[in-house]
């Protein structure tokens, strides 16, 4: 129980740090300084205004200085990180360095989702971290030829589709960050993993976009970030591969 509480609190603290990164990375601001401030009035947050989860609720979801509403996504990111850390703790048999890598990957996944939703970009630095960490987690060390083949195909297939789509419609389909992420998936978990992700992320994205259109949450020509769909499927591929196999077994039948 003590370890569970510790992991949950640690997750909320990491979530608070991810909130800072999600603002600083897209705006090219140092992740070390200056200290966190209210984006509206510039008020520097004091320690009691920066307690994960608690400060948001105690302050009435507002900046104490200018009374501007704090977006709920800050609270949700802290809560999501804490909940995922706790959930993954319950799935392991023993605490080792692989579990630490797992938590870092989850943090990067959450950060990519938030940044892509808000800024419609996937920073190269986050893709690079996944390129380094996913093979460590999966322990799938293969020859350079296999890595280059999987990564090359996983990069150039989406790039070609995006190019053809642009020539036909004049609109950009996948962004550069999405294409690079697919390339990393091909390098990290192989070409078959890329194909699975491409099919499932497109399917998931189609259902979500259709729902958003029918409920009029978005307009027809409004661009939709695709990174969250890729990340959702990749998360399932890495941590719940049996579920992916089950999905495809039903599709094949």
MIDOSE-1310 file (N, C-alpha, C; in nm, 2 decimals, decimal comma, always signed):
residues 253
xxxx	+0,08/-0,12/+0,00/+0,00/+0,00/+0,00/+0,09/+0,13/+0,00; +0,19/+0,12/+0,08/+0,28/+0,24/+0,08/+0,34/+0,27/-0,06; +0,39/+0,16/-0,12/+0,44/+0,17/-0,26/+0,34/+0,23/-0,36; +0,21/+0,18/-0,34/+0,11/+0,22/-0,43/+0,08/+0,37/-0,41
xxxx	+0,08/+0,42/-0,29/+0,06/+0,56/-0,26/+0,17/+0,64/-0,31; +0,29/+0,59/-0,29/+0,41/+0,66/-0,34/+0,41/+0,67/-0,49; +0,37/+0,57/-0,57/+0,37/+0,57/-0,71/+0,26/+0,67/-0,76; +0,14/+0,67/-0,69/+0,04/+0,76/-0,73/+0,08/+0,90/-0,71
xxxx	+0,14/+0,93/-0,60/+0,19/+1,07/-0,57/+0,30/+1,11/-0,67; +0,39/+1,01/-0,70/+0,49/+1,04/-0,79/+0,43/+1,07/-0,93; +0,33/+0,99/-0,97/+0,27/+1,01/-1,10/+0,21/+1,15/-1,11; +0,14/+1,20/-1,00/+0,08/+1,33/-1,00/+0,19/+1,44/-1,01
xxxx	+0,31/+1,42/-0,95/+0,42/+1,51/-0,96/+0,47/+1,52/-1,10; +0,49/+1,40/-1,16/+0,54/+1,39/-1,30/+0,44/+1,45/-1,39; +0,31/+1,43/-1,36/+0,20/+1,49/-1,44/+0,21/+1,65/-1,44; +0,24/+1,70/-1,32/+0,26/+1,85/-1,31/+0,38/+1,89/-1,39
xxxx	+0,49/+1,81/-1,39/+0,60/+1,85/-1,47/+0,57/+1,84/-1,62; +0,49/+1,74/-1,66/+0,45/+1,73/-1,80/+0,36/+1,85/-1,84; +0,28/+1,90/-1,75/+0,21/+2,02/-1,78/+0,30/+2,14/-1,82; +0,41/+2,15/-1,74/+0,51/+2,25/-1,77/+0,57/+2,23/-1,91
xxxx	+0,61/+2,10/-1,93/+0,68/+2,07/-2,06/+0,58/+2,09/-2,18; +0,46/+2,06/-2,16/+0,36/+2,07/-2,27/+0,35/+2,22/-2,32; +0,38/+2,31/-2,23/+0,37/+2,45/-2,26/+0,51/+2,50/-2,31; +0,61/+2,46/-2,24/+0,75/+2,51/-2,27/+0,81/+2,46/-2,40
xxxx	+0,79/+2,33/-2,43/+0,86/+2,27/-2,54/+0,81/+2,33/-2,67; +0,67/+2,34/-2,70/+0,63/+2,40/-2,82/+0,67/+2,55/-2,84; +0,69/+2,62/-2,72/+0,72/+2,76/-2,73/+0,87/+2,78/-2,71; +0,95/+2,67/-2,72/+1,10/+2,68/-2,71/+1,14/+2,76/-2,59
xxxx	+1,08/+2,73/-2,47/+1,12/+2,78/-2,34/+1,20/+2,68/-2,27; +1,30/+2,72/-2,20/+1,39/+2,63/-2,12/+1,30/+2,56/-2,02; +1,33/+2,43/-2,00/+1,25/+2,35/-1,91/+1,30/+2,36/-1,76; +1,41/+2,44/-1,75/+1,47/+2,46/-1,61/+1,42/+2,59/-1,55
xxxx	+1,43/+2,70/-1,63/+1,39/+2,83/-1,58/+1,33/+2,91/-1,69; +1,24/+3,01/-1,67/+1,20/+3,06/-1,53/+1,11/+2,97/-1,46; +1,07/+3,00/-1,34/+0,97/+2,92/-1,26/+0,84/+2,93/-1,33; +0,75/+2,84/-1,29/+0,61/+2,84/-1,35/+0,54/+2,96/-1,32
xxxx	+0,47/+3,01/-1,42/+0,39/+3,13/-1,41/+0,25/+3,11/-1,47; +0,16/+3,20/-1,43/+0,03/+3,20/-1,49/+0,05/+3,26/-1,64; +0,00/+3,18/-1,74/+0,02/+3,22/-1,88/-0,06/+3,35/-1,91; -0,16/+3,39/-1,83/-0,24/+3,50/-1,85/-0,18/+3,63/-1,80
xxxx	-0,15/+3,63/-1,67/-0,10/+3,75/-1,60/+0,05/+3,75/-1,57; +0,12/+3,63/-1,59/+0,26/+3,63/-1,56/+0,29/+3,61/-1,41; +0,19/+3,59/-1,33/+0,22/+3,58/-1,18/+0,30/+3,45/-1,16; +0,41/+3,46/-1,09/+0,50/+3,35/-1,06/+0,43/+3,26/-0,95
xxxx	+0,41/+3,13/-0,98/+0,34/+3,05/-0,88/+0,43/+3,02/-0,76; +0,36/+3,03/-0,64/+0,43/+3,00/-0,52/+0,41/+2,85/-0,49; +0,49/+2,80/-0,40/+0,49/+2,65/-0,38/+0,35/+2,59/-0,35; +0,27/+2,66/-0,28/+0,14/+2,61/-0,24/+0,04/+2,63/-0,36
xxxx	+0,08/+2,70/-0,46/-0,01/+2,71/-0,58/+0,03/+2,60/-0,69; +0,13/+2,52/-0,65/+0,19/+2,43/-0,75/+0,19/+2,29/-0,70; +0,10/+2,26/-0,60/+0,09/+2,12/-0,55/+0,00/+2,04/-0,65; +0,05/+1,93/-0,70/-0,03/+1,85/-0,80/-0,17/+1,82/-0,75
xxxx	-0,27/+1,83/-0,83/-0,41/+1,79/-0,80/-0,47/+1,88/-0,69; -0,41/+1,90/-0,58/-0,47/+1,97/-0,47/-0,48/+2,12/-0,49; -0,38/+2,18/-0,55/-0,38/+2,33/-0,57/-0,50/+2,37/-0,66; -0,52/+2,29/-0,77/-0,62/+2,31/-0,86/-0,76/+2,32/-0,80
xxxx	-0,79/+2,22/-0,71/-0,91/+2,21/-0,64/-0,93/+2,32/-0,53; -0,83/+2,34/-0,45/-0,83/+2,44/-0,34/-0,85/+2,58/-0,39; -0,78/+2,61/-0,51/-0,79/+2,74/-0,56/-0,92/+2,77/-0,64; -1,00/+2,67/-0,64/-1,13/+2,69/-0,72/-1,11/+2,70/-0,86
xxxx	-1,00/+2,63/-0,91/-0,97/+2,62/-1,06/-0,94/+2,76/-1,12; -0,88/+2,85/-1,03/-0,85/+2,98/-1,08/-0,71/+3,02/-1,04; -0,65/+3,11/-1,11/-0,53/+3,18/-1,07/-0,56/+3,27/-0,95; -0,48/+3,26/-0,84/-0,51/+3,34/-0,72/-0,49/+3,49/-0,75
xxxx	-0,41/+3,52/-0,85/-0,38/+3,66/-0,87/-0,47/+3,73/-0,96; -0,50/+3,67/-1,08/-0,59/+3,74/-1,18/-0,72/+3,68/-1,19; -0,75/+3,57/-1,12/-0,88/+3,50/-1,12/-0,92/+3,44/-1,25; -0,82/+3,42/-1,34/-0,85/+3,35/-1,47/-0,87/+3,20/-1,44
xxxx	-0,96/+3,15/-1,51/-0,99/+3,00/-1,50/-0,87/+2,92/-1,55; -0,83/+2,82/-1,47/-0,72/+2,73/-1,52/-0,78/+2,62/-1,60; -0,74/+2,59/-1,72/-0,80/+2,49/-1,80/-0,79/+2,35/-1,72; -0,90/+2,28/-1,73/-0,91/+2,15/-1,66/-0,81/+2,05/-1,71
xxxx	-0,76/+2,07/-1,83/-0,66/+1,97/-1,88/-0,54/+1,96/-1,80; -0,50/+2,07/-1,72/-0,39/+2,06/-1,63/-0,42/+1,96/-1,52; -0,54/+1,96/-1,46/-0,58/+1,87/-1,36/-0,59/+1,73/-1,42; -0,64/+1,72/-1,54/-0,67/+1,58/-1,60/-0,53/+1,52/-1,63
xxxx	-0,43/+1,59/-1,67/-0,30/+1,53/-1,71/-0,24/+1,48/-1,58; -0,24/+1,56/-1,47/-0,19/+1,51/-1,35/-0,26/+1,39/-1,30; -0,39/+1,39/-1,31/-0,47/+1,27/-1,26/-0,44/+1,15/-1,35; -0,44/+1,17/-1,48/-0,41/+1,06/-1,57/-0,28/+1,00/-1,55
xxxx	-0,18/+1,08/-1,53/-0,04/+1,03/-1,51/-0,04/+0,95/-1,38; -0,10/+1,00/-1,27/-0,10/+0,93/-1,15/-0,17/+0,80/-1,16; -0,29/+0,80/-1,23/-0,37/+0,68/-1,24/-0,30/+0,57/-1,32; -0,23/+0,61/-1,43/-0,16/+0,52/-1,51/-0,04/+0,46/-1,44
xxxx	+0,03/+0,54/-1,37/+0,15/+0,49/-1,29/+0,10/+0,39/-1,19; -0,01/+0,42/-1,12/-0,07/+0,32/-1,02/-0,12/+0,19/-1,09; -0,18/+0,21/-1,21/-0,23/+0,09/-1,28/-0,12/+0,00/-1,32; -0,01/+0,06/-1,38/+0,10/-0,02/-1,43/+0,18/-0,08/-1,31
xxxx	+0,18/-0,02/-1,20/+0,24/-0,08/-1,08/+0,17/-0,21/-1,05; +0,04/-0,22/-1,06/-0,04/-0,34/-1,03/-0,01/-0,45/-1,13; +0,05/-0,42/-1,24/+0,06/-0,52/-1,35/+0,20/-0,59/-1,34; +0,29/-0,54/-1,26/+0,43/-0,59/-1,26/+0,44/-0,69/-1,14
xxxx	+0,54/-0,79/-1,16/+0,57/-0,88/-1,06/+0,68/-0,83/-0,96; +0,77/-0,75/-1,01/+0,87/-0,69/-0,93/+0,92/-0,56/-0,99; +0,97/-0,48/-0,90/+1,01/-0,34/-0,94/+1,16/-0,35/-1,00; +1,18/-0,31/-1,13/+1,31/-0,31/-1,18/+1,32/-0,20/-1,28
xxxx	+1,44/-0,19/-1,35/+1,46/-0,07/-1,43/+1,37/-0,07/-1,55; +1,32/-0,19/-1,60/+1,22/-0,19/-1,71/+1,09/-0,12/-1,67; +1,05/-0,13/-1,54/+0,93/-0,06/-1,50/+0,96/+0,09/-1,50; +1,08/+0,13/-1,47/+1,11/+0,28/-1,48/+1,10/+0,32/-1,62
xxxx	+1,16/+0,25/-1,71/+1,15/+0,28/-1,85/+1,01/+0,28/-1,90; +0,93/+0,19/-1,85/+0,78/+0,19/-1,88/+0,71/+0,32/-1,84; +0,74/+0,36/-1,72/+0,68/+0,49/-1,67/+0,72/+0,61/-1,76; +0,85/+0,61/-1,80/+0,90/+0,72/-1,88/+0,83/+0,72/-2,01
xxxx	+0,81/+0,60/-2,07/+0,75/+0,59/-2,20/+0,60/+0,64/-2,19; +0,53/+0,60/-2,09/+0,40/+0,64/-2,06/+0,39/+0,80/-2,05; +0,49/+0,86/-1,98/+0,49/+1,00/-1,96/+0,51/+1,07/-2,10; +0,60/+1,01/-2,18/+0,62/+1,07/-2,32/+0,49/+1,06/-2,40
xxxx	+0,43/+0,94/-2,39/+0,30/+0,93/-2,47/+0,20/+1,03/-2,43; +0,18/+1,06/-2,30/+0,09/+1,16/-2,25/+0,13/+1,30/-2,30; +0,26/+1,32/-2,30/+0,31/+1,46/-2,34/+0,28/+1,48/-2,49; +0,30/+1,37/-2,57/+0,28/+1,38/-2,71/+0,13/+1,41/-2,74
xxxx	+0,04/+1,34/-2,67/-0,10/+1,36/-2,69/-0,14/+1,50/-2,66; -0,10/+1,55/-2,55/-0,14/+1,69/-2,51/-0,08/+1,79/-2,61; +0,05/+1,78/-2,64/+0,11/+1,88/-2,73/+0,04/+1,87/-2,87; +0,02/+1,75/-2,92/-0,04/+1,74/-3,05/-0,19/+1,79/-3,05
xxxx	-0,26/+1,77/-2,95/-0,40/+1,82/-2,94/-0,40/+1,97/-2,94; -0,31/+2,03/-2,87/-0,31/+2,18/-2,85/-0,23/+2,25/-2,96; -0,13/+2,19/-3,01/-0,04/+2,26/-3,11/-0,03/+2,20/-3,24; -0,09/+2,07/-3,25/-0,09/+2,00/-3,38/+0,06/+1,97/-3,43
xxxx	+0,15/+1,94/-3,34/+0,28/+1,91/-3,37/+0,33/+1,79/-3,27; +0,42/+1,72/-3,32/+0,49/+1,62/-3,24/+0,64/+1,65/-3,24; +0,69/+1,71/-3,13/+0,83/+1,75/-3,13/+0,93/+1,64/-3,16; +1,03/+1,67/-3,23/+1,14/+1,57/-3,27/+1,20/+1,51/-3,15
xxxx	+1,22/+1,59/-3,04/+1,29/+1,55/-2,92/+1,21/+1,43/-2,86; +1,08/+1,44/-2,86/+1,00/+1,33/-2,80/+1,00/+1,20/-2,89; +1,00/+1,22/-3,02/+1,02/+1,11/-3,10/+1,15/+1,04/-3,08; +1,25/+1,12/-3,07/+1,39/+1,07/-3,04/+1,39/+0,98/-2,91
xxxx	+1,33/+1,03/-2,81/+1,33/+0,96/-2,68/+1,26/+0,83/-2,70; +1,15/+0,82/-2,77/+1,08/+0,69/-2,80/+1,17/+0,60/-2,88; +1,24/+0,65/-2,97/+1,33/+0,57/-3,05/+1,44/+0,50/-2,97; +1,48/+0,57/-2,86/+1,58/+0,52/-2,77/+1,52/+0,42/-2,67
xxxx	+1,40/+0,45/-2,61/+1,34/+0,38/-2,50/+1,26/+0,26/-2,54; +1,19/+0,26/-2,65/+1,10/+0,15/-2,68/+1,18/+0,02/-2,70; +1,29/+0,02/-2,78/+1,37/-0,10/-2,79/+1,43/-0,15/-2,65; +1,46/-0,06/-2,56/+1,50/-0,10/-2,43/+1,39/-0,18/-2,35
xxxx	+1,27/-0,12/-2,37/+1,15/-0,18/-2,30/+1,12/-0,32/-2,36; +1,11/-0,33/-2,50/+1,07/-0,45/-2,56/+1,18/-0,55/-2,57; +1,31/-0,51/-2,55/+1,43/-0,59/-2,55/+1,43/-0,66/-2,69; +1,38/-0,59/-2,79/+1,38/-0,65/-2,93/+1,50/-0,60/-3,01
xxxx	+1,62/-0,65/-2,98/+1,74/-0,60/-3,05/+1,75/-0,68/-3,17; +1,74/-0,62/-3,29/+1,75/-0,69/-3,42/+1,87/-0,63/-3,50; +1,90/-0,69/-3,61/+2,01/-0,64/-3,69/+1,97/-0,50/-3,75; +2,08/-0,43/-3,79/+2,06/-0,29/-3,84/+1,98/-0,30/-3,97
xxxx	+2,00/-0,41/-4,05/+1,93/-0,42/-4,18/+1,78/-0,43/-4,15; +1,74/-0,51/-4,05/+1,60/-0,52/-4,02/+1,54/-0,39/-3,97; +1,62/-0,32/-3,89/+1,57/-0,19/-3,83/+1,56/-0,09/-3,95; +1,66/-0,08/-4,04/+1,65/+0,01/-4,15/+1,54/-0,02/-4,24
xxxx	+1,51/-0,15/-4,27/+1,41/-0,19/-4,36/+1,27/-0,15/-4,30; +1,25/-0,19/-4,17/+1,12/-0,16/-4,10/+1,10/-0,01/-4,09; +1,20/+0,06/-4,04/+1,19/+0,20/-4,03/+1,17/+0,28/-4,16; +1,25/+0,23/-4,26/+1,24/+0,30/-4,39/+1,10/+0,28/-4,45
xxxx	+1,05/+0,16/-4,45/+0,91/+0,14/-4,51/+0,81/+0,21/-4,43; +0,82/+0,21/-4,29/+0,72/+0,27/-4,21/+0,73/+0,42/-4,22; +0,84/+0,47/-4,27/+0,85/+0,62/-4,29/+0,80/+0,66/-4,43; +0,84/+0,58/-4,53/+0,82/+0,63/-4,67/+0,67/+0,59/-4,71
xxxx	+0,61/+0,49/-4,65/+0,47/+0,46/-4,69/+0,38/+0,57/-4,65; +0,38/+0,62/-4,52/+0,30/+0,73/-4,48/+0,33/+0,86/-4,56; +0,47/+0,88/-4,58/+0,51/+1,00/-4,65/+0,46/+1,00/-4,80; +0,46/+0,88/-4,86/+0,41/+0,87/-5,00/+0,26/+0,90/-5,00
xxxx	+0,18/+0,84/-4,91/+0,04/+0,86/-4,90/+0,01/+1,00/-4,88; +0,08/+1,07/-4,79/+0,06/+1,21/-4,76/+0,09/+1,29/-4,88; +0,19/+1,26/-4,96/+0,23/+1,34/-5,08/+0,12/+1,32/-5,18; +0,08/+1,20/-5,21/-0,03/+1,18/-5,31/-0,16/+1,25/-5,27
xxxx	-0,19/+1,24/-5,14/-0,31/+1,31/-5,09/-0,30/+1,46/-5,11; -0,18/+1,52/-5,09/-0,16/+1,66/-5,10/-0,17/+1,70/-5,25; -0,12/+1,62/-5,34/-0,13/+1,65/-5,48/-0,27/+1,64/-5,53; -0,35/+1,55/-5,48/-0,49/+1,54/-5,52/-0,58/+1,64/-5,46
xxxx	-0,56/+1,68/-5,34/-0,65/+1,77/-5,26/-0,60/+1,91/-5,23; -0,47/+1,92/-5,23/-0,40/+2,04/-5,19/-0,40/+2,06/-5,04; -0,43/+1,95/-4,97/-0,43/+1,96/-4,82/-0,33/+1,86/-4,77; -0,27/+1,89/-4,65/-0,17/+1,80/-4,59/-0,25/+1,70/-4,50
xxxx	-0,22/+1,57/-4,52/-0,28/+1,47/-4,44/-0,21/+1,45/-4,31; -0,11/+1,37/-4,31/-0,03/+1,35/-4,19/+0,08/+1,46/-4,18; +0,11/+1,50/-4,06/+0,21/+1,60/-4,03/+0,35/+1,53/-4,03; +0,45/+1,60/-4,03/+0,59/+1,55/-4,03/+0,62/+1,47/-3,90
xxxx	+0,56/+1,51/-3,79/+0,58/+1,44/-3,66/+0,52/+1,30/-3,66; +0,40/+1,30/-3,72/+0,33/+1,17/-3,73/+0,41/+1,07/-3,82; +0,46/+1,12/-3,93/+0,53/+1,03/-4,02/+0,66/+0,98/-3,95; +0,73/+1,07/-3,88/+0,85/+1,03/-3,81/+0,82/+0,93/-3,70
xxxx	+0,70/+0,95/-3,64/+0,66/+0,85/-3,53/+0,63/+0,72/-3,59; +0,57/+0,71/-3,71/+0,55/+0,58/-3,77/+0,69/+0,52/-3,81; +0,78/+0,60/-3,85/+0,91/+0,54/-3,88/+0,98/+0,48/-3,76; +0,96/+0,55/-3,64/+1,02/+0,50/-3,52/+0,95/+0,37/-3,48
xxxx	+0,82/+0,36/-3,50/+0,74/+0,24/-3,47/+0,80/+0,12/-3,56; +0,83/+0,15/-3,69/+0,88/+0,05/-3,77/+1,02/+0,00/-3,73; +1,10/+0,09/-3,68/+1,23/+0,06/-3,63/+1,22/-0,02/-3,50; +1,13/+0,02/-3,41/+1,13/-0,03/-3,27/+1,05/-0,16/-3,26
xxxx	+0,94/-0,18/-3,33/+0,86/-0,30/-3,32/+0,84/-0,37/-3,45; +0,91/-0,32/-3,55/+0,90/-0,39/-3,68/+0,80/-0,35/-3,78; +0,81/-0,39/-3,90/+0,72/-0,35/-4,01/+0,58/-0,40/-3,98; +0,57/-0,52/-3,93/+0,44/-0,57/-3,90/+0,37/-0,49/-3,79
xxxx	+0,45/-0,44/-3,69/+0,39/-0,36/-3,59/+0,34/-0,23/-3,65; +0,42/-0,17/-3,75/+0,37/-0,05/-3,81/+0,24/-0,07/-3,89; +0,23/-0,18/-3,96/+0,11/-0,21/-4,04/-0,01/-0,22/-3,94; +0,01/-0,29/-3,83/-0,10/-0,30/-3,73/-0,14/-0,17/-3,68
xxxx	-0,04/-0,08/-3,65/-0,07/+0,05/-3,60/-0,14/+0,14/-3,70; -0,09/+0,13/-3,82/-0,15/+0,21/-3,93/-0,30/+0,18/-3,95; -0,33/+0,05/-3,95/-0,47/+0,00/-3,97/-0,55/+0,04/-3,85; -0,51/+0,02/-3,73/-0,59/+0,04/-3,61/-0,60/+0,19/-3,58
xxxx	-0,50/+0,27/-3,60/-0,50/+0,41/-3,57/-0,59/+0,48/-3,67; -0,59/+0,44/-3,80/-0,68/+0,50/-3,90/-0,83/+0,46/-3,87; -0,85/+0,33/-3,82/-0,98/+0,29/-3,79/-1,03/+0,37/-3,67; -0,95/+0,38/-3,56/-0,99/+0,45/-3,44/-1,02/+0,60/-3,48
xxxx	-0,93/+0,66/-3,55/-0,94/+0,80/-3,59/-1,07/+0,82/-3,67; -1,11/+0,73/-3,76/-1,23/+0,74/-3,84/-1,35/+0,74/-3,75; -1,36/+0,65/-3,65/-1,47/+0,65/-3,56/-1,48/+0,77/-3,48; -1,37/+0,82/-3,42/-1,37/+0,93/-3,34/-1,41/+1,06/-3,41
xxxx	-1,35/+1,08/-3,53/-1,38/+1,20/-3,61/-1,53/+1,19/-3,66; -1,58/+1,07/-3,69/-1,72/+1,06/-3,73/-1,81/+1,10/-3,61; -1,78/+1,06/-3,49/-1,86/+1,10/-3,38/-1,85/+1,25/-3,35; -1,73/+1,31/-3,36/-1,72/+1,45/-3,34/-1,79/+1,53/-3,44
xxxx	-1,80/+1,48/-3,57/-1,87/+1,55/-3,67/-2,02/+1,54/-3,65; -2,07/+1,42/-3,61/-2,21/+1,40/-3,59/-2,26/+1,48/-3,47; -2,18/+1,49/-3,37/-2,22/+1,57/-3,25/-2,19/+1,72/-3,27; -2,13/+1,76/-3,38/-2,10/+1,90/-3,41/-2,00/+1,96/-3,32
xxxx	-1,91/+1,87/-3,26/-1,81/+1,92/-3,18/-1,70/+1,99/-3,26; -1,68/+1,93/-3,38/-1,58/+1,99/-3,48/-1,66/+2,02/-3,61; -1,60/+2,10/-3,69/-1,65/+2,13/-3,82/-1,58/+2,04/-3,93; -1,65/+2,03/-4,04/-1,60/+1,93/-4,14/-1,46/+1,96/-4,19
xxxx	-1,42/+2,08/-4,21/-1,29/+2,11/-4,26/-1,18/+2,14/-4,15; -1,22/+2,12/-4,03/-1,13/+2,14/-3,91/-1,02/+2,03/-3,90; -0,89/+2,07/-3,90/-0,79/+1,97/-3,89/-0,79/+1,90/-3,76; -0,76/+1,77/-3,77/-0,76/+1,68/-3,65/-0,62/+1,63/-3,63
xxxx	-0,56/+1,65/-3,51/-0,43/+1,59/-3,49/-0,44/+1,44/-3,48; -0,35/+1,37/-3,55/-0,36/+1,22/-3,56/-0,27/+1,15/-3,46; -0,18/+1,23/-3,40/-0,08/+1,17/-3,30/-0,15/+1,09/-3,19; -0,26/+1,15/-3,13/-0,32/+1,07/-3,02/-0,37/+0,93/-3,06
xxxx	-0,42/+0,92/-3,18/-0,46/+0,78/-3,23/-0,34/+0,69/-3,24; -0,23/+0,74/-3,30/-0,11/+0,66/-3,32/-0,06/+0,61/-3,18; -0,06/+0,71/-3,09/-0,01/+0,68/-2,95/-0,10/+0,58/-2,88; -0,23/+0,60/-2,89/-0,32/+0,51/-2,82/-0,30/+0,36/-2,87
xxxx	-0,29/+0,34/-3,00/-0,26/+0,21/-3,05/-0,12/+0,16/-3,01; -0,02/+0,25/-3,02/+0,11/+0,21/-2,98/+0,12/+0,17/-2,83; +0,05/+0,24/-2,75/+0,04/+0,21/-2,60/-0,01/+0,07/-2,59; -0,12/+0,04/-2,66/-0,18/-0,10/-2,65/-0,09/-0,20/-2,70
xxxx	-0,02/-0,17/-2,81/+0,08/-0,27/-2,87/+0,19/-0,30/-2,77; +0,24/-0,20/-2,70/+0,35/-0,23/-2,61/+0,31/-0,30/-2,49; +0,20/-0,25/-2,43/+0,17/-0,30/-2,29/+0,06/-0,40/-2,29; -0,02/-0,41/-2,39/-0,13/-0,51/-2,40/-0,13/-0,58/-2,54
xxxx	-0,02/-0,64/-2,57/-0,02/-0,71/-2,71/-0,12/-0,81/-2,73; -0,16/-0,88/-2,62/-0,27/-0,98/-2,64/-0,40/-0,93/-2,69; -0,42/-0,80/-2,65/-0,55/-0,74/-2,69/-0,54/-0,71/-2,84; -0,42/-0,67/-2,89/-0,41/-0,65/-3,03/-0,43/-0,77/-3,11
xxxx	-0,37/-0,88/-3,06/-0,39/-1,01/-3,12/-0,53/-1,06/-3,12; -0,60/-1,03/-3,02/-0,74/-1,06/-3,01/-0,83/-0,98/-3,11; -0,79/-0,85/-3,12/-0,86/-0,77/-3,22/-0,85/-0,83/-3,36; -0,72/-0,86/-3,40/-0,70/-0,91/-3,53/-0,75/-1,05/-3,56
xxxx	-0,76/-1,13/-3,45/-0,82/-1,26/-3,46/-0,97/-1,25/-3,50; -1,04/-1,15/-3,44/-1,18/-1,13/-3,48/-1,19/-1,07/-3,62; -1,10/-0,99/-3,66/-1,10/-0,93/-3,79/-1,08/-1,04/-3,90; -0,99/-1,13/-3,87/-0,96/-1,23/-3,97/-1,07/-1,33/-3,98
x	-1,14/-1,36/-3,87/-1,26/-1,45/-3,87/-1,37/-1,38/-3,96
